[in-house]
Amino acid sequence: MHYFLTGGTGFIGRFFVETLLKRGGTIHLLVREESLDKLAVLRERWGASEDQVKAVVGNLGKPNLGIADSDMNALKGNVDHFFHLAAVYDMGADEASQRTANIDGTHHAIDAADAMQAGCFHHVSSIAAAGLYKGTFREDMFEEAGKMDHPYLRTKHDSERIVRENCQVPFRIYRPGMVIGHSETGQMDKVDGPYYFFKLIQKIRNTLPQWVPTIGVEGGRLNIVPVDFVVKALDYIAHTPGEDGKCFHLVDSDPYKVGEVLNIFSEAGHAPRMAMRVDSRMFGFVPPFIRQSLKSLPPVKRLTGAVLDDMGIPPSVLSFLNYPTKFDARETERVLEGSGIEVPRLPDYAPVIWDYWERHLDPDLYKDRTLKGAVEGRVCVVTGATSGIGLATATKLAEAGAILVIGARTKDKLDEVSQQLEGLGGDIHPYQCDFSDMDDCDRFVKTVLDNHGHVDVLVNNAGRSIRRSLDLSFDRFHDFERTMQLNFFGAVRLIMGFAPTMLERRRGHIVNISSIGVLTNAPRFSAYVSSKSALDAYSRCAASEWSDRNVTFTTINMPLVKTPMIAPTKIYDSVPTLTPEEAADMVADAIVHRPKRIATRLGTFAQVLHALAPKMGEIIMNTGYRMFPDSAAATGKKSGEKPQVSTEQVAFAAIMRGIYW
């Protein structure tokens, strides 16, 4: 038996060749000149020799598949079965490439089959040939297909028409459903079909515990089949005599709805299931022109586009959520009866599909999530870089290969730190600056831009904290002025200075070191928390203006960190704190992943508590306020012995880890 295949090195083709090899005979594969090495690797995988799997150099886009006359003469009269598998099976592909592969390629394939005088032409079409037909689409139906606005649907339909109208040799047509990975190994070669929703499921899993019920969509029925079923059915039907001129649906006769599919894969990926699924048809009473008008609103389009882009979902996929077609497969079932070939149930093999995707196809696997990948060769500015969080952050950036600009008030300390960082191999540029002085901030910005041209990352770390009860602050208005001057005005001055070049280059990231106190409304820190809250609010407003210009903000609501800033408060020596290095890890995460906010779970909980039950949050914070006294420095007394810490204070601080008191 002699076979000729187009698309034999593709996803379905690789498994199909493996199946045909079990029958013996010779397999001729159409390959491009540049793909001969790929075929050699596949032969090794199949355990086949060059005599068993022969390469026929050609090109799908050329007449007669671009096969040389000598090769065509050798094949003439010696091909029992011609399988045309080559096509674009990709909802996200552009229309031109789909027309070239699906339409022009089919024209050239049937001409080549005729020139070879092949025994039978087997055309692997798709259920997409039915378009978005409403109702049951039988295997003997073709012209009834409807609503083929998408180029993938249209080109699959037109390529099948070409076979029906122009093929001169006996032919058979096969329409597989949405082909996914192998039901035993999970092997797949790309993200397509239901795989587009895996990233959404993964994000939900990483956000919510598995037991939390969620709300989702119901949708139409997705006809999903594993590749091993498709190749087994194709092989069996192709070798069954007396079936020429017929079409076969290689589908699941009892498919699952979209919501059921998502739940099946959610369970496979240990993610929360959608306990409530909303059928979008319930909104059918809304006139179509109103629905279309709403979808066309710029904010709706931008929000939809941003969400889909984040999930890696092509917009065209949304049109298939309410897939309206059911596929009749009686002809296929008649031929396969007694063969033992049947579609496995999706819940039985979904775990291996998910596992293979997460290990091999998850797009995040191929993203450089290292700090080095984010900052190497890029200009990064860190303020307050000579101690604490700033120094630890500067150290990480220097080691990661950033062009590092560091700023601080004290020149001697700045030079010392600069030498230390250069010893790590860093490209360090120190500039003295008092960031509470607006003129000094302007000079700093001008110097940096004159010397480096732009800034890629700005870390606003320089800050001042004052721990003093309001009862002790009635005559200290300057506490509020000086914290606001450095923590808010200084940071904003730098942002306003560096932002124009960021916006011009459409690239920039600003990390603001804020405080957990903003979320907890920390007592004794009214001056500090007010200044940080102002910076948070400014950043949210600026982000709303620059969201579409790729200049982004991350606010880090930093918990209590063991730095020189908290040294005057001796009671902090006895409560849990982060190290500067742990805090710098949070800054590194902000630079790499660019989230809107980074906060501890306790900080987030406090924010939610203050939103839902503000009085309860107030009582808890007041309890801590009464439990911990003002420091000697805050009361105007000289620091004496280290204050004694009670077991109640230690226990309370441990429960409220990281919160300022």
N, C-alpha and C positions, 0 to 999 in steps of 0.2 A: 504494500500500500504506500502510495506517495502523496504527501501533503504539501501545500503551499500556504504560508501564513503571512499576512501583513499584521503588524502590531504584536508580533510574537515575543518581543522583548519587553512589552508593556506589562501592566499589572495582571490583567486577566490572562494575557498571552503567556506569561511565564508559567503560570499554573497549568494552562491548557497544554503547553508543549510537554510538560512533565506527565500529564495524563496520556497524551498521544504516544509517548515513548513506550508506554506499557503495552501498546498494541504492536510494536515492532514497525518495520518499514522505514522510510526516509522522510525527513521533514526539511523543507526548504523555507528559510526565513528571509523575508525582505529586510535588509538593514542598510543604513547609510554607511558610507566609507569610514566616517569617523566613529562609528559605533561597533566596529569589528572587535575592538578590545573588550567592550561590554559583553558581546556575544561569547567571547572566549571564557569570561568569568562565569557566565550562565551555563555554558557547557559543563564546566567543572561542578557547578551546583547540581546540575541534572545527572551528572555521571555519564555524559554522552560523548561520543567521539565525533570528529568532523565528518565522518561518513554517515552518522545517524542524523546530525543536525548540520545542514549545509547553509552557508551564507550566500545569499543572492543580493549583490550590491545594487541598490536602486534608490528611488526617491518617490514618496507618495504624491508629491506635488507635480510630477512630470508625466507626460503621456506614456501609456504602457508601463507606468511605475518607474520609468527611467531605466528599465532592464536592458542590458546590452543585447544586441542581436544574437551573439553566440550563446548566451545564457538562455535566451528565449527559445532558440532552436532546440537546445538540449531539453528544455522543459516541455516542449510541444508534444502533446499526446501522452505525457507521462505524469500528469497530475490527476489523481482520483478525486481529491477534495481540496477546494480553494476556500480558505477561511479568511474573511475580511474583518479583522478586529481593530485595525488602526482607526482611531478617531480621537476627537477631543471630548473627554468626559469631565468637563469642568465648568461649573456655573459661573465662575469668575473670569473665564477667558474672554478676550475681546472678539468681536464679531468677525473680523477679517481672518483671524487664525482658525476660527470655527468653520468658516466657509471653505477655507483652503483644505482643511483636513477632512471635514465631514462630507462636503459636496464634491469638490474637485477630486479629492482622494477616492471617493466611491466611483466616480466616472472612470478614473484611470484604472481602478481595480477590476471593474467588470470588463473593460477593454482588454486588460492583460489576461483575465480568465478566458475570454473568448479566443485570444491569440494562442493561449496554451492548449486550447480545446479541453478545458478542465471537465471532469465528470460531473461536478456539482459545485455551485457557488453558494457558500454559507455566509450570509450577511448578519453580523452582530449589530443590531440596532439598539433600541432602548425604549422603555415605557414612555420616554419623553416624546416619542413620535405621536403620541395621543394628544399632545398639548395639555391644556387644562380642561379636558372634556368632563362635563358634569354627568355623572352616572356610571354605568358599567360599560367598559370598553372591551369588546370581545376580540378574539384573535383574528377573526375574519373581517374586522372593521379597519378602515384606514382613512377614507375620505371624510368620515364623520369627525375626525379630530378637530378641536377648536381652541381658540384663544392661544395663539402661538406668538405672542408679542416678543417673548425673550428669544434671542438668537440661538441659544442652545436648543430650545424646543423646535424652532423653525428649521434649523439645519439638520436635526436628526430626522424630522419628518420628510424633508426634501431629499435627503440621502436615501431613505427607504423608497421613496417614489421612483428615484432613478433606477433602483434595482428592479422594481416591479414593471417599469415601462421599457427599460433598455437592455436588460440582461438577456443575452442570447443563449446561455447555457442553463440547464436546470438549476433552480435556486431554492433555498430555504432561508427564512428570516426568523431571527430570535430577538425577543425584546426582554432583556434582563431588567429587574427592578433596580433600586438604588443599591449598587454593589459595595459592600463593606469588607472588612478583613476576613481572614480564614477563621472558621468557627472553632478550630482546634488550637491554632497558634496565635491568632489575632493579627497575623501579618498583613500590613497595608502599606501603600507607598505614598499616600498624600492625605491631606485634610480635605474632605468633601462630604456632601450630604449631612447625615446626622453628626458627623465629627465637628461641624462648625459650632455646635452647641456644647461641646465638651469643655471648652475654656470657661463658659458661663457656669457650668456645673461645678467646675473646680474652684472658681472664685467664691461661689456660694458655700462650698464645703470648707474653704479656708476662713470663712467669715462666721458661719453659724454651726453649732453642734448638730450632729446627725439627727437628733431627736426633735429638733425644732421644725414644726410644719410650716410650709411656705405656700404661696399662691402662684399659680402658673396658668398656662393656656391649655385648652383642650385640643382644638385644631382638627384638621382632616387626618386621613390615614396615610402613613408613610410606608410604601412597599419596599421593605429592606430585606436583602438576601445576602448571605455570605458568598465569597468568591468560590469556595470549594463546591457549593451546590451548583453554581452557574456552570463551572467547567465540567462537572460530572454529567449534568443534564445535557449540555451542549454536545459532549462527546457521544453520549448514548443516543440522542435523537439523530445526530448527523449520520450515525452508522446504522440506523434503522431503515430498511428499504421501504419504498412506496410512499414517502412523505414529501416528495418534491412539490414546490409551489405553495407550501403552507407556511403559516406564521405561528410561532410558539412563544407564549408568555412564560418566561423563567422568573416567576414571582411567588410571593407568599399569598396563598388564597385567603388567609385570615390575618391581614395586617393590623398593626397597632396604630392608634391615634397618636398624634404628636405628643400630647401630654403623657400618654402611657409610655412612649419611647423615652421621653426625658426622665420619667420616674424609674424606668428599668435601668438606664445608665447612671442615674443618681444613686440607686442602690448599689450598682456595681462599683461606683467610685466613692462609696461611703459618704455621700452627701445627703442633705435633707431632702425628703420627698415632697412633692407638691400635693398637700392634702386637699386643697381646693383648686379645681381647674375651671377657668372661665372660658366659655365658648364664645368666641368673638361674634358669632352669628346673632347673638342676643342684641347686638347693636345695629342689626339690619334695618330697624325702623328709622335710623338716621339717614336722610337723603344722601345718595352717593356724592353729589356735588359739594355738600357740606363736609363730608369726611375728607374728600380730596382737597378742599380748601384748607382744612385744618392741617393736613399733612404737608401742604405746600408753604405754610408759614415759616419764615426764615428761622425763628428760634426752635421750632419743632424739628425742622430739617437738620439744623446744626446739632441739636441734642441727640437726635436719632443717629446721625452720622458719627458723632463722637463715641456713643455707646457701642455701635456696631464695629467701629474701627478698633476700639479697645478690646473687643471680644474676637476680632478677626473674622467677623461674619459679613460676607458680601451682601449689600442691600437687596439684591435680587432674590436672595434666599427667603426673605420675608413673604414673598408672594406664594410660597409653597407651604406656609403654615396651615392654610385652609385647603390643602390639596383635595380636589373634588372628585378624583377618578378612582373607581374600583376596577380591578382587572380580572376578567374571566380567564381561567387557564385550563379549560376542559380538554383541549387538544393535547396540551403538554401532559396533563395527568393521565390521559388515555395511553399515550406512548410510554410513559414512565411506569405504568402500572406493572407491578411485579419485579421491577428493577431494584427496589430497595432505596432508590434515590428520592429523597424528600427534603423539604426545607426544615432545618432545625428551628426550634422556637427561640426567639430572641433572648428571653431571660436565661436560657440555658448556656448561651455562649457570650453574653454581654460582658461578663467579668474579664474574659481573655481579650476582648476587643478593647475595653478600657485600659487594661494593664499594658497592652502593646502601645496604645496611643500615648499613655503617660510616660512610658520608658523611651519611646522612639520618635513620636510625632509632635509632642507638645512644643509649640513654637518657642516657649520660654527656655527650652533646653539649649537653644542655639543663640540666645542673646547673651552678650557679655555683661554679666551682672556683678563684675568686680569693680572695685573702686579705681583700679588702674585703668580699666576700659573706659571709665566715665571721665577721668581727669588727666590722663597722660597727655602731656604737651599742651594742656589748656591752662588759661590764666585763671587762677583761683585766689581770691582775696579773703583773708581771715583777720578780723579785728580783735583786739585784745588777745593777741597770740603769744604773749610771753609767760602765761601761767594758766593753770586750771584747764577748763574745757578747750580754750583757744589753743594752748600749747599742744595738748593731746591731739586735737584735730589737725593742727599744722604738721605734726609729726607723721600722721597717717597720710596726709596729702603729699608730703615730701617723699615718703617711701613709695607712693604710687606714681611718682613721676610728673606731678603737676608743676607748672610754672607758678611758683608760690609767692604771692605778695603778702607780707605780714605787716601789721601796723600796731603800734602801741605808744604810750606816752613817754616812757623812760628809755632814752637812747642807749645807755650802758646795758640795760637788760635786753633790749632789742638786738644789739650787736652780739651779745652772748648767745642768745637763742638762735640767731642767724648762723653763727659758727657751728652750733650744735646740730642744726638741721642740715647744713652743708656737709657735715661729717657723715650724714646718712646718704649722701649722694644727691641731695635735693638741689633744685634750681631755685635759689632763695633770693628775694628782693625785699629788704627791710626798709620801711619808711616810717619815720617818727611822726606821730599825729596825736593830738588830744581830740578825741571824737566828740567831746562835749562843746568844742569850740567850732562854730559853723565856718568861720574863715579857714581854720585849719583843715576842716573836712573838704572844703573846696580846693585847697592847695593839694591835698592828698589825691583827690579825684583827678585833678589836672596832671599831676606827676605820673600817676599810674597810666592814664590814657596816652600821655605823651611818650612814655617809655614802652608801653605794651600794645597800644592801639585799641584794646577792648578788654572786657572782663567776661569770662564764661560763667563763673560761680562766685557769688558774694555771700560770705558767712558773717552775718551781723551778730557777733558774739560779745563785743565790748559792752559792759553794763555795770550798773551800780545797784546794790540792794541795801535797803534800810529796814531793819527789824525794830519797830518801835510802836507801842500802843498809841492810839489816837489821844488817850488821856494825857500822854506825855508829849504830844505834838502840837498843842494849841498855839504855842509860840515859836514853832519851827516850820513855818510855811516854806522856808528855803529847802527843806527835805524834799518836798514835792517838786519844786522848781529844778533842783539839780538832778533828780532821777529822771524827770521828763526830758531834761536837756540832753542827757547822754543816751538813755534807753530808747527814747522816741525820736527827738529831733535829730540827733546824730545819725541814727540808723536811716531815717527817712532822707536826710541830706545825701547820704551815700547812694541810696537807691535812685534818687532823682538825678544824681550825677552820672551814674553808670548806665541807667536805663536807656537813654537815647541811642547809644551804640548797640545795646542788646536788641532793641526794637528794630533798628536799621538792619542788623544781621539776622533778625528773626531767630535769635538763639540766646538764652540766658536763664540762669536759675538763681534764685535768692533764698537763702536759708536764714530764718530768723530764730535765734535762741530765745524763746519765750519761757513761760513758767507754768508749772502745774497749779500755781496759785491763781492763775486766771480762770482755771476750771473749778477750783475749790473755794474761791473767794476767801483767801487766807487772811485771818486776823493778824494784826501787827505789821502787815505788809501792804497797807493801803497805798502808800506812795509808789512802791515797786510794782505792785499788781496793776495799778492805774496806768503806769507808763507802758507796761507790757501789753495790757489790753488795748491801749491806743494803737500800738504797733500792729497787733493782730488785726484790728479793724481796718487800719490803713491797707494792710496786705490783702485782705479779702476784697476791698474795693478795687485796688490796683489789678488784682488777678482777674476780676470781672471785666475790666477794660482791655487787658492784654491777653486774654485767654486764647484768641485766635491768632496771636502773633508769636507764639512759642516762647514767651517769657513767663516763667512759672515761679510760684512761691511754695515753700514748705515752712510751716510753723511747727517748732518742736516745743511742746509744753513740758519742759525739762523738770524732772523731779529733783529732790534735794541731792546735790553733788558735793563731795568733799573737796572744796576748793578754798583758796585764801579768802574769798568773799564771805564765807560763813564762819571763818576762824574766830571772829570776836564773840560769837555766841557759843560759849563753852558747853552748853547743854547738848549741842549737836555732836559732841564727841561720843555721846552715849546712845545715839539713835542710829538706825540703819540709813546709810547713804550710798549713792553710786560713787564709783571712782571716776576720775576724769577720763580714763581710757574707755570705760563703759559708756559714758556720755558721748565721747567721740565716735563710738560705734553707731550711735543714733544719728549723728551728723553724717557719717558715711552712708548710712542707709538712705538718708534724705537726699544726698547728692546722686546716688545710684538710681533709686526708684522714683524720686520726685513725687511723693505723695502730697496731698494737700496739708495733712497734719500728722504728726507723730506724737502719741501720748501713751502713758501707761494705762492699763486696764482700770486702775483705781481712779486715775484722773478722769477718764471717760465716764466712769460710773458716777463720779461726783458731779460732773456736768449734767448728766441725765437726771440725777437726783434733784439738783437745783432747778431743773426745768419742770419736772413732774411734781415734786413735793418740796418747794423752796423752804418752807418752815422747818421741815425735818432736817434739811441740809444745814440750815442756819443753827439749829440746836446742836448738831454734831460739832460744827466748827466752834461754837461758843464753849462747848464742853472742853475742847482742846485748848482754847484760849485761856480758860480758867485754870486748867491743869498745869500749863507751862508758864513760868514767870518771865517778865522782861529781863534782858541781860543787864549786867552792871553798867555796860557802856551806854545802853539806852536810857538808864535812869540817871546818868551823869555821875555815877560812882566809879571809883577805881576798881579795876578787876582784881579780885582777891583770889581765894582758893576756888578750885573747880567745884561748881555746885553739885550737891548731892542729888542723885536721880533716884526716885522711888520706883518700886517694882510696877506700880500702876502706870507711871509715866512710860517706862520701858515697854510694857505690854501694849499700851495705847499707841505708841509710836511704831511698834512692830506691825500692828494691825493696819495702821495708816501709813505704811511704808512710803517714804518719798515725799510726804506732804509737809509743807512748812508750818511750824507752830511758833 
